Every structure is written in C-alpha cells, then in structure tokens.
C-alpha cells in the first residue's frame, strides 16, 4: 500500500511542477508581452499541448509498441528540455531585473526621490525584449545540447595512481561506461556506436557502472545483445544502478550473465591473471543502494563483497552512486578507487547546480578523505542521457582509466 501512495504523491508533485513551469512560460511569453490575436491563442494552445505531451510521452513507452513509443517520448523529452532551458533563461532575466529594481528603489530612497508612475508601454516593451532574448538563448542552447547528447561520447583518459597496485600491472586500463539508459529514445545505433568506441580503446577490462537500461529484457534484449561484441582480455563487468530496479533487475542480471558479462553482486574478482609473477588486484562490485527498497533480499553489502580479502592487495570498487556515506564506508574498508556514475555530470545546465547540491562529487576524479584515510572516486558523466536528449556543459563520456603503480 505504501508504494502506490508514494507513486501517487510523486505523480502529483511532478504534474504540479510541469503545470507551474508552463504557467510561468505563458505569463512571461504570452501575457506580459501582450501578444495580439491570433498569436495569443495559438501560443496558449501550444503551451497547453506541450504540458500534455510530456506526461503522455513518458507513459507511452510502456503502453505502446516500440515503433509508436519512440517518436512520442522523443518529442516529449525534447520539449521538456527546451521548456526547461526557456524557463531558466526567463528566470535569469527576472532575477537581474529584480536586482536592478531593488538597487534603483534603494537609490531613490537614499536620495528621497518619489516613486515615478508605472509606464505600461515601457513594461510591455521590456517584457517583449526579455521574451525574445530568452527564446533566442534557449533555442541556441537547445541546438548545442541536442548535438552534444546525441553525438559520439568523448573519450577521457584518466591516469590513476594506486599505491597497492602491483608494478607488473602498471598501465592496466579499465574502460568505464555508465548511465547509457537504453530505452525509448536510445536504441541500437547508440549501443553499437558505444561498443565500437570502447573496443577502439583496447582496454584490459570494461566496467559498466549501472543504469544501462530503462525497460525490460523483452523490450530491449535484442539491442543489449550487441554488448557481446565488447572485447577485453580480463572481462566485462557490470553492477546495477537504480534504473535496473525499475526495469526488472533480476531478469537483467541473468540476461547479462548469459551474454558473458560478469555481474558483480556484492562480490569481487581478481584481475591481472597472466601478469609476471601472477600479480593481481581486486575488483569488487556492489548492488546499487536503491536495492534496499526495491529488492530487500539483495541490498548493497560492501562487507560481503570484501569479506576475507587480503588488505594489502589493490582494490577497485564499482558502485553506481557517489553518495557520501557509502564512499566513506568504502574508504574505511580500504578501497583505493571507486568508479561511479549516476549524476550524469549534471547533464543539462543549470540543472547542474541542483545536482551539485545533492552529491559531493558530480564528475571527474576526486580524493575523498575520511578519518585520516583517503581514497579516490571517479564520477562518470554518463555515456547516454536520461529524459531530454540534451547535454549542456556535460558531454557524454567513455572513460579510459589508466592504473599506475
């Protein structure tokens, strides 16, 4: 009973936010500029249609076949991204205008200047200038962000020194893919391109750190099957993200295992077989922290993953979310490097600011210190996207981590 209630609350809040955003757009783009008829009526209905399109597109992927469902969610998410950019631009303009107004009022108060009567024509002129400027800025940002999100991922080579890595394995490479979000708008073309890009790096191992899929094995199995083309002499490894638990985590973990991908479910493996002297290091992986709610029988369990290991061995951990408490536990347990994703690097500015308020690290390599111990965490920007097919200030990524002793 609790879960249906929480879903209803979430839907109510989400629809309220969407309605509020579109109402704000109507005020700033239609009412304040004083659009004449028939443009006023056309713009009003266009905003109403956009507000309806977003939830319709989100639900259509699960209510319709693949051919129908791809175009509608794509249109819905593109509009969601453009509406967000447009509302953000208008809010920035309003913030500047408010600061100017407050400064002007303070100046008049200091100089004892009486308030001047409002000029409706000047107010309308300013509203039209603000609306036009916001449309230009949002349109330009939208085009750039669409090109960034839907193009090839950037290859980021990241050197990482690990004190406990055997010297015989210095130069070991891990290609990290994260947050591909294969689903209604990311399909076979994007998966094939990602596989080709990873294989071109010739990594020693491949790590997929969650949020690979956004639908069931029945809907996406043929597309994900292209991952069998990934080539790495020491294997391909996967840990769950939160979205796997929305799409059927057990079925996906079994499916990926059938493709020859090693799913690390609170466990670890030794990497490096074949190196001189039999040198190896530990690669551990844990279930996503959201498993505690979605799959209580298999929650995240770092102690289980590390039980019985030699503390003098090198240790790399795959864990989807870079959350403060879990990173602290990892450092205290001796993890030298944690590979995470989840944040998308903020994906779409200025949403980046909200992500930075929630997570201590949003993208890139960071040193995390807890009680005198320290470890490294690499937060992947994501190889795909979620929601709007847009990335502004955070391009898609495939990371090549080069481990050195």
Long-range contacts (C-beta under 8 A, 24 or more apart in sequence): 14-55, 15-55, 18-51, 18-54, 18-55, 19-51, 21-83, 21-84, 21-87, 22-47, 22-48, 22-50, 22-51, 22-83, 24-87, 24-90, 25-83, 25-86, 25-87, 25-90, 28-90, 28-94, 28-127, 28-130, 28-131, 28-134, 29-86, 29-90, 29-131, 29-134, 29-135, 32-123, 32-124, 32-127, 32-131, 33-124, 33-127, 33-128, 33-131, 34-124, 34-127, 34-128, 50-79, 50-83, 53-79, 54-79, 54-80, 60-184, 61-183, 61-184, 61-215, 62-215, 66-219, 69-184, 70-184, 70-185, 70-187, 73-184, 73-185, 74-184, 74-185, 74-389, 77-185, 77-387, 77-388, 77-389, 78-146, 78-388, 78-389, 78-390, 80-387, 80-388, 81-142, 81-145, 81-146, 81-348, 81-387, 81-388, 81-389, 81-390, 82-138, 82-139, 82-142, 82-388, 84-348, 84-351, 84-388, 85-137, 85-138, 85-141, 85-142, 85-145, 85-348, 85-390, 85-392, 86-134, 86-135, 86-138, 88-138, 88-350, 89-133, 89-134, 89-137, 89-138, 89-141, 90-130, 90-131, 90-134, 93-130, 93-133, 93-134, 94-130, 97-126, 97-130, 141-392, 142-390, 144-392, 145-348, 145-388, 145-390, 145-391, 145-392, 146-389, 146-390, 148-390, 148-391, 148-392, 148-395, 148-396, 149-385, 149-388, 149-389, 149-390, 149-391, 149-396, 150-389, 151-396, 152-193, 152-197, 152-396, 153-194, 153-197, 153-383, 153-395, 153-396, 153-397, 153-398, 154-395, 154-396, 154-397, 154-398, 155-197, 155-201, 155-397, 155-398, 155-399, 155-400, 156-397, 156-398, 156-399, 156-400, 157-399, 157-400, 157-402, 158-365, 158-378, 158-399, 158-400, 158-401, 158-402, 159-402, 159-404, 160-337, 160-365, 160-376, 160-378, 160-401, 160-402, 160-403, 160-404, 161-403, 161-404, 161-405, 162-281, 162-314, 162-316, 162-336, 162-337, 162-376, 162-403, 162-404, 162-405, 163-336, 163-405, 164-281, 164-312, 164-313, 164-314, 164-315, 164-336, 165-281, 165-314, 165-336, 165-403, 165-404, 165-405, 166-272, 166-275, 166-277, 166-279, 166-280, 166-281, 166-314, 166-405, 167-279, 167-405, 168-272, 168-275, 168-276, 168-277, 168-279, 169-272, 169-275, 169-279, 169-280, 169-281, 169-314, 169-403, 169-405, 170-403, 170-404, 170-405, 171-402, 171-403, 171-404, 172-204, 172-205, 172-271, 172-272, 172-281, 172-402, 172-403, 173-201, 173-202, 173-203, 173-204, 173-205, 173-400, 173-401, 173-402, 173-403, 174-203, 174-204, 174-205, 174-206, 174-207, 174-316, 174-339, 174-400, 174-401, 174-403, 175-201, 175-203, 175-205, 175-206, 175-207, 175-232, 175-398, 175-399, 175-400, 175-401, 176-206, 176-207, 176-208, 176-209, 176-339, 176-341, 176-378, 176-380, 176-398, 176-399, 176-400, 176-401, 177-206, 177-207, 177-208, 177-209, 177-380, 177-383, 177-398, 178-208, 178-209, 178-210, 178-211, 178-241, 178-320, 178-340, 178-341, 178-342, 178-380, 178-382, 178-383, 179-209, 179-210, 179-211, 179-241, 179-341, 179-342, 179-344, 179-380, 179-382, 179-383, 179-384, 179-385, 179-386, 180-208, 180-211, 180-212, 180-213, 180-382, 180-383, 180-384, 181-211, 181-212, 181-213, 181-214, 181-243, 181-382, 181-384, 181-385, 181-386, 182-212, 182-213, 182-214, 182-215, 182-220, 182-223, 182-224, 182-384, 183-213, 183-214, 183-215, 183-220, 184-214, 184-215, 185-389, 186-384, 186-385, 187-223, 188-222, 188-223, 188-226, 190-384, 191-223, 191-224, 191-226, 191-227, 192-226, 194-383, 194-398, 195-226, 195-227, 195-229, 195-230, 197-398, 198-230, 198-398, 199-229, 199-230, 199-231, 201-398, 201-400, 202-231, 203-232, 203-400, 204-232, 204-233, 204-234, 204-271, 205-232, 205-233, 205-234, 205-235, 205-236, 205-237, 205-271, 205-283, 206-230, 206-232, 206-235, 206-236, 206-237, 207-237, 207-238, 207-283, 207-318, 207-339, 208-236, 208-237, 208-238, 208-239, 208-261, 209-239, 209-241, 209-318, 209-319, 209-320, 209-339, 209-340, 209-341, 209-380, 210-238, 210-239, 210-240, 210-241, 210-242, 210-243, 210-244, 210-288, 210-320, 210-341, 210-342, 211-241, 211-242, 211-243, 211-244, 211-320, 211-341, 211-342, 211-382, 211-386, 212-238, 212-241, 212-243, 212-244, 212-252, 213-243, 213-244, 213-247, 213-252, 214-243, 214-246, 214-247, 214-386, 215-247, 216-247, 216-248, 216-251, 217-248, 217-251, 217-252, 217-255, 221-255, 224-255, 224-256, 224-259, 225-259, 227-256, 227-259, 227-261, 228-259, 228-260, 230-261, 233-274, 234-271, 234-272, 234-273, 235-262, 235-269, 235-271, 236-260, 236-261, 236-262, 237-261, 237-262, 237-263, 237-264, 237-269, 237-283, 237-285, 237-318, 238-262, 238-263, 238-264, 238-285, 239-263, 239-264, 239-265, 239-285, 239-286, 239-287, 239-288, 239-318, 239-319, 239-320, 240-265, 240-287, 240-288, 240-291, 240-320, 241-288, 241-320, 241-321, 241-341, 241-342, 242-288, 242-289, 242-290, 242-294, 242-320, 242-321, 242-342, 243-386, 244-288, 245-288, 245-290, 245-291, 245-294, 245-295, 246-294, 249-291, 249-294, 249-295, 250-295, 264-305, 264-318, 265-298, 266-298, 266-300, 266-301, 266-302, 266-304, 266-305, 267-304, 267-305, 268-305, 268-306, 268-309, 280-313, 281-313, 281-314, 281-315, 281-316, 282-309, 282-313, 282-314, 282-315, 282-316, 283-316, 283-318, 284-315, 284-316, 284-317, 284-318, 284-335, 285-317, 285-318, 285-319, 286-317, 286-318, 286-319, 288-319, 288-320, 288-321, 289-320, 289-321, 289-323, 289-326, 290-321, 300-326, 302-326, 302-329, 302-330, 302-333, 303-333, 306-333, 306-334, 316-403, 322-359, 322-360, 322-361, 322-377, 322-379, 323-359, 324-360, 327-360, 327-368, 327-370, 327-375, 327-377, 328-368, 328-370, 330-375, 331-368, 331-369, 331-370, 331-373, 331-374, 331-375, 332-370, 332-371, 332-373, 335-375, 336-375, 336-376, 337-375, 337-376, 337-377, 337-378, 337-401, 337-403, 338-368, 338-375, 338-376, 338-377, 338-378, 339-377, 339-378, 339-380, 339-401, 340-377, 340-378, 340-379, 340-380, 341-379, 341-380, 341-382, 342-379, 343-379, 343-381, 343-382, 344-381, 344-382, 344-385, 344-386, 344-391, 344-394, 345-379, 345-381, 345-382, 345-393, 345-394, 345-397, 346-393, 346-394, 347-382, 347-385, 347-386, 347-390, 347-391, 347-392, 347-394, 348-388, 348-390, 348-391, 348-392, 348-393, 348-394, 349-392, 349-393, 349-394, 352-393, 352-394, 363-394
